[in-house]
Amino acid sequence: MRKIVYICVITFFLIILCVGLEKIISKDTMHKNANQEKENSEFKQGKFNSSKEKKSYSLEKIHLQIQENSISKTGITLIITDNNEKNVPWEDGYKIQRKISEKWIEIKPKKKLITSAFSYWKDENNQYIQKINWSYYYGELENGKYRIVKPFNINKDINLYSDEFEIKEQ
């Protein structure tokens, strides 16, 4: 009988401890989310909350180019050069557009594009190199002119475009 009482008391204290920890973690998460929203808002406005100095971020300092000799019907190597001072993470998501009658048309993937939750940072050369194999999602691309569309990490409403590349008979 005493064992049951001890087990009940210990269980009661463990439940109280878990509820308390959950509230602390939840409060910390809410605080982090509020800070992230503020940072994203400031980013949209070209402002950064830095005690050392205010830095601006220019989309003109970002260039997406296709690595030479990397083009195939199933993929390419994309080089993102970001010459901004602030280091912003990049995700692996992308879309493909095809040029038809001088208009860029987004190609619909055959399967839903799944991206990782990881972010990638530019290297010491201010570059992030992404090897893209689209065969699973898009299959082999037909001959034609294409470009890669990258949603900008901080503000998903902004798309950045790679240089045009051409798929040719091989």
C-alpha positions in Angstrom: 0.0 0.0 0.0 2.9 2.4 0.8 4.4 1.6 -2.5 1.3 2.7 -4.3 1.2 6.0 -2.3 4.9 6.7 -3.1 4.3 5.9 -6.8 1.3 8.2 -6.9 3.2 11.0 -5.2 6.2 10.6 -7.5 3.9 10.5 -10.5 2.1 13.7 -9.3 5.4 15.5 -9.0 6.6 14.3 -12.4 3.4 15.6 -14.0 3.8 19.0 -12.3 7.5 19.1 -13.4 6.5 18.3 -17.0 3.8 20.9 -17.2 6.1 23.5 -15.8 8.8 22.7 -18.3 6.4 22.7 -21.1 5.2 26.2 -20.1 8.8 27.4 -19.9 9.7 25.9 -23.3 6.5 27.3 -24.9 7.2 30.8 -23.5 10.8 30.6 -24.9 9.5 29.5 -28.3 7.0 32.3 -28.4 9.8 34.8 -27.6 12.0 33.4 -30.3 9.1 33.4 -32.9 8.4 37.1 -32.0 12.0 38.0 -32.5 12.1 36.1 -35.8 9.0 37.9 -37.0 10.6 41.3 -36.0 13.8 40.4 -37.8 11.9 39.3 -41.0 9.9 42.5 -40.9 13.1 44.6 -40.6 14.7 42.5 -43.3 11.8 43.3 -45.7 12.4 47.0 -45.0 16.1 46.7 -45.5 16.9 47.2 -41.8 18.7 45.0 -39.4 18.7 45.0 -35.7 22.4 45.1 -35.0 23.9 46.9 -32.0 27.2 47.3 -33.8 25.9 48.8 -37.0 22.9 48.9 -39.3 23.4 46.8 -42.4 21.4 46.8 -45.5 20.9 43.8 -47.8 20.8 44.3 -51.6 19.3 41.7 -53.9 21.5 43.3 -56.7 24.5 41.7 -54.9 23.1 38.2 -55.4 23.8 36.3 -58.6 22.6 32.8 -59.6 24.6 31.2 -62.3 24.9 27.7 -63.8 28.3 26.0 -63.4 29.9 25.4 -66.8 29.6 21.9 -68.2 27.1 20.9 -65.5 24.0 21.0 -67.6 22.2 17.7 -68.4 18.6 16.6 -69.0 18.4 15.6 -65.3 20.2 18.3 -63.4 22.6 21.2 -63.1 25.0 22.8 -60.6 23.7 26.2 -59.4 26.2 28.7 -58.0 24.7 31.4 -55.8 27.1 34.3 -55.2 26.0 36.5 -52.4 28.3 39.6 -52.0 26.2 41.1 -49.2 27.9 41.6 -45.8 25.2 39.9 -43.9 25.2 36.1 -44.1 21.7 34.9 -44.9 21.0 31.1 -45.0 19.8 29.5 -48.2 17.4 26.6 -48.5 17.4 23.9 -51.2 14.0 24.6 -52.7 13.7 25.6 -56.3 11.4 25.7 -59.3 12.1 25.3 -63.0 10.8 27.6 -65.7 10.9 27.0 -69.5 11.1 29.8 -72.1 8.3 29.3 -74.6 7.6 32.0 -77.3 9.7 34.5 -75.3 7.7 33.9 -72.1 8.8 32.1 -69.0 6.4 29.3 -68.0 6.7 27.4 -64.7 7.0 23.6 -65.2 4.7 21.7 -63.0 6.6 18.9 -61.2 5.4 15.3 -61.6 5.7 14.8 -57.8 5.4 17.3 -55.0 8.8 18.9 -54.4 10.1 18.0 -50.9 12.9 20.2 -49.5 15.0 19.6 -46.4 14.6 21.7 -43.3 18.3 22.5 -43.4 19.7 25.9 -44.3 23.0 26.3 -46.0 25.4 29.2 -45.6 27.7 30.8 -48.1 31.4 29.8 -48.0 34.5 31.9 -47.7 34.1 32.9 -51.5 30.6 34.2 -50.7 29.1 31.3 -52.6 26.6 28.5 -52.0 26.9 25.7 -54.5 23.7 23.6 -55.0 23.8 20.4 -57.1 20.2 20.0 -58.4 19.0 16.6 -59.7 15.4 17.2 -60.8 14.9 13.8 -62.4 12.7 12.5 -59.5 10.4 15.5 -59.5 10.5 16.7 -63.2 11.9 13.7 -65.1 14.2 14.4 -68.0 13.8 17.9 -69.4 13.2 18.3 -73.2 15.4 20.3 -75.4 14.8 24.0 -74.7 15.8 27.1 -72.7 15.3 27.0 -68.9 16.1 28.9 -65.7 16.0 28.1 -62.0 13.8 30.0 -59.7 14.9 30.2 -56.0 12.5 31.7 -53.4 14.5 34.1 -51.3 15.1 32.6 -47.9 14.0 35.5 -45.6 11.1 36.7 -47.7 9.4 33.9 -49.6 7.6 36.5 -51.7 10.8 37.3 -53.6 12.0 35.0 -56.3 15.6 35.1 -57.7 16.3 33.8 -61.2 19.3 31.9 -62.5 21.0 32.7 -65.8 19.2 31.1 -68.7 20.6 27.7 -69.7 19.8 25.4 -72.7 19.2 21.6 -72.8 20.4 20.3 -76.2 20.5 16.9 -77.8 23.4 14.9 -76.4 
